[in-house]
Amino acid sequence: MNNELEDRLLALVKQGERVLDTLENRYKPAPETDWSATAFRWRSPDNLVAVHNPHQIKLDALHAIEPQKQALRQNTEQFLQGKPANNALLWGARGTGKSSLIKAIYHEFSADGLRLIEVSAHDLVDLPDIVAPLFGRPERFLVFADDLSFEADDPSYKALKAALDGSIAAAPENVLIYATSNRRHLLPEYLQENRDAQNVDGEIHHGDAVEEKISLSERFGLWLSFYPFKQQAYLEIVHTHLNNLGAKAVNTKQVERAALQWALARGSRSGRVAWQFARDWAGRNAD
């Protein structure tokens, strides 16, 4: 009997220790943010982790997207100068430089006080907690949400809508959201939803489902569209990457033929495909 009671008591003690450990881990204070860094990653539930070796991309290295570069640069300069500026949505074809442009903008202006906070799509529900410690800080922060794509019932979608425009809490004046997506409206669109549209006195009135989807993307004040590159632009990007990689001089026609075959095999003439080809070519033809 005594042994049985001892075993029960021991089991209860161990269970209590596990509960205490769980509570300790859940409620222990978050580590102090290292504000000396220029880039951060949000680690849910409550931690801004400094990124001391961020991906460095120069604006000059991005080709065939000059209008988009100019527009985002202008918007960011206004933001850094304390002037009105817009949250930005970069949408369009895959591999055309959307994410790279945001990273290049950060790299261009990090010495002027611009900071980058990378947030994954499923962590956007934490946006109020992410921006809370940024109030009153002297730096200017870009919240970078890459490759956004939501389902209609996704809680992150609702959180982003509120953060952009609609929450009772004012957003910090030193924070902008720069996001990328392959979808213009960030949500899947279905044929039936377009059938619900009505013609009223010659005007198109969308159905409720379409209006709901448009309402999110419209809260971004700056839209930048990215399209698949034409053949000549793609080949120019290939040559630029080869030069940057120090590839030895080769027959131009041979390189271009191989680059086009590479793109054909992947079904895309994009900056990403050009970079991948250049790395492969430079590696195979290295001394």
N, C-alpha and C positions, 0 to 999 in steps of 0.2 A: 504493500500500500504506500509506504514512504517513497519507494522508488518511482512509483507511478505519479505521485504528487510532485516529486522533484522534476520529473520529465515534463510535466505540464507547466510548472513554473519556469523551467528553462526555455520551453517553447514560447511562452508569453513574453519573456525577456527579449528573446531574439526577434519576435514580431515587433515589439516596441522599439527596438533599435532600428529595424528597417523603416518603420514609420518616421522616426526622428531623422534618419538619413534623408528620406524623401523630402520631408518638410524643410530640412536644412538646405538641400540643393535647390528647392523651388524658391525659397525666400531669401537666399543669401544675396547680398548686394552685388550688382553688376560691376565688373572690373572698370576702373577709370579709363575713359577714352583718351587715347594718345593724340592730342590735338596738334602735335607737331607734324603729323602725316598730312599728305594732300589728298589721299584717296582712302575710302573706307568701304567695308562690306557689312551689311546688316545681318547679324546672326540672331535669329529669334530665340528667346522672347524679348530681350532687352539689352542688346550689346552691339555697339558700333566698333567693329574690329578694324584697326589700322592696316592698310595694305602698303607695305614699305617698298615693294617692287612692282609698281603698276605697269601695265602694258603701255609703252611709249610709242605713239604714232604721231608723225608730223603732218600738218595740214598739206604741205607741199607734196607729200607722198600719195595723196588721193587725187585721182584723175577722173575726168569725164563727169564730174558732179559739181562743176563750178557754181551754178546758180544756188544749189543747196548749201554749199560751203559759205557763200557770201551771205545768204539769208540767216543762217544759224550763227555765223560770226557776228553779224550786226546785232542780232537779238541778244547774244551773250555780252557784247560790249555795253549795250544799254543796261543790262542787268548789273554788270560790275560797276557801272557809274551811278547806280542808284536810281536810274530812270525806269519808267514803266517798260516791262518786257513780258513776253508770253511763255507759257508752258508750250512745249513743242512735241509734235508727233511726227516721227519719220517712218513712213510706211511705203511698202512696195516690194519689188522683186527681191528674192533672196540673194545674198552675196554681192549686193551692189554698193555697199559702203555705209549703211545706216549706222551700225554700231561703231564702226571705225571712225566715222565723222564725229560722233559724240566724244569718243576717247581723244581724238585729235584736238577738239576744241578745249577739252580739259587740259591737255598737255600744253597747248598754246598759251593758256591764261592762268596756269597754276601759280606762276610766280607773282601774279597780280591779285592773289587771294581767292582764286576759284578752287573749290573743293568738289570732289565727286563721291557720291554715296551709291553704291550698287545694291539694288534691292531686287530679289527674285519675285516673280509674279505672285506666287502663293503667299509671300510675306507682305504684300501690299495692305493686308488687313491691319498691319502694325504701323501704318503711316502716321497716325497721331503720336505714337510713342517715338517714332524715328525722328520727327521734326521737333518734338518738345524740347530737347536740350540745345537746339540750334537757335532758339529765340535769343536775340541780343548779342550773339557772337559777331565778331568783326568780319569773319570770312563770309563768302557767298557760296552757297551749296547747290549743286545739281543732284537731284535724286534721279538716278539712271535706272530705268526699268527696261530690260532688254527682251525682245521677242515676246511681246504681250499677246495673249490669246485667251479669251475667256469663254466659259459657258454662261448662259443667261442666269443661272442660279449660283454662280460663283461669288462667295462673299468678298473676295478681293476686288471684284468688279464694282460692287457697291461702295467699298471703301475708297477706291480711286475716284469714283464720281463725286463723293462727298469732299475729298481732299482738293479736287480741282475747282469745285464750285458747288456749294450747297450745304456745307457743314456750318453749324452755328459758331464753331470756333474759327477765328481768323487764321489764315496760313501765315507763317513768318515771312516778312518782306525780303529776307535774305535766302529764300529757297525757291527754286524752280524745278519742275518735273520735265525731264527729257526722256521720251519713250520711243521704242522701235516696235514695229509689227509688220508682218506680211499681209495683214488685213487692214483695210482702210477704216472699218468700223469696229475692229478689235473683237468682234463676235461673229460666229457662223451665220451666214445668210441663206435662207431657204426660198425656193421658188414660190411656195404657197404664200409667203409673206408679201411678195410682190403682187400676187393676185388679189390681195386684200386692199391694194391701193385703189382710190376712187378718183374719177374725173369730175371735178366740180367747176363748172363754168370755164372749162379749158385748163384748170389748174390741177396738178397732181397732189392728192392728199394721201400720204402714206398711212398704212395701217398701224395699229398701236405697237406691234412687235418691231416694225422697222423704225418707228419714232424712238422707241426705247434704245435701240442699238445706235442710232445716229446721235442720240443725246450725249453719249459718252465721248465719242471722238470730237464732237463739236465743242467740248469744253477745253480742248487744246486750242489756244489762240493761233498757233503757227503750225500749219500743215506743210510738210515737205514730201514730195512724191519722188520715188526712185523707180526707174524702169530698166529692163534688160539693155545691155550695151549693144550698140551697133558693132559690126565686125571690125571696122577701122579703129574705133575707140578701144575695143578689147585687145587688139594687137598692139596698140600704143602702150597700154598698161603692161602687157607681157614684156615688151622691150624695156620699159622703165624698171620693172622688177629684176630683170636679168642684169641690167646695168648696176642696180643697187646691190645685187648679190655677187658682183664681180665676175660674172660668167665670161669666159674667154670668147673672143670674136669667132663667130661662125657664119655660115651662109644664111643670109636673112630669109630667103625664100624657104629654106629647109626648116628654119625655126618657126616661121609663120604657118607652114603646112602642118607641122607637128602640133602647134598650139591650137589650130582650128580642129584638128582631129581629136585632140584632148577635150575641147569644149563640146564637140559633137557627141562624144561618148558619155558625157555627163549631162547633156541636154540643156546646157546653160552657157551663155557668154557673160560671165560676171567677173567682178574684180577678185572674188575669192577663187574662182576657177583659174584665173590668170596667175594668181599668186602660187597656187598649188602646182600649176604647170611649170612656172619659172623655177621653183624649188627642185622639182624633179629633174628638169633639164640641166640646171646648174650642178646638181649633185652627180648626175651621170656623166657630165662632161668636165668634171673637175680634174685637175692634174693629180 
